[in-house]
């Protein structure tokens, strides 16, 4: 089975402009989120979901893996420069492109971290079943990354 590289964050928005949050507690009072699937949330609820659920869970996972590279963990870590303009489309073509036939350009420990920590944690936060041979439409690498040559 291909090693999963699900670097976080399904589309947090549908490309419309909105104020960009830089941290999980920035802005107004905590908004109560409905108990529905992420894809059923509206744009503002998705942003709030990211602040309340994704950032607090994923920031330490990234910073524990590489405190230097992820010292400034925030929206742009996964969503790229587009997040500064209020766009959070995923997959993000700015993330490393994946060639499943040759993953040798990645460090083994980074692949293991993505497959064992990032991908399953993000899938759980989003309430999505993970990619597998039995579930090829599940949450996996290509929710965040693009495939090389495509």
Buried (B, 14 or more C-beta within 10 A) or exposed (E): EBBBBBBBBBBBBEEEEBEBBBEBEEBEEEEEBEEEEBEEBEBEBBBBBBBBBBBBBBBEBBBEBEEEEBEEBBBBBBBBEBBEEBBBBBBBEBBBBBEEEEBEEBEEEBBEBBBEBBBBBBBEBBEBBBBEEEEEEBBBBBBBBBEEEE
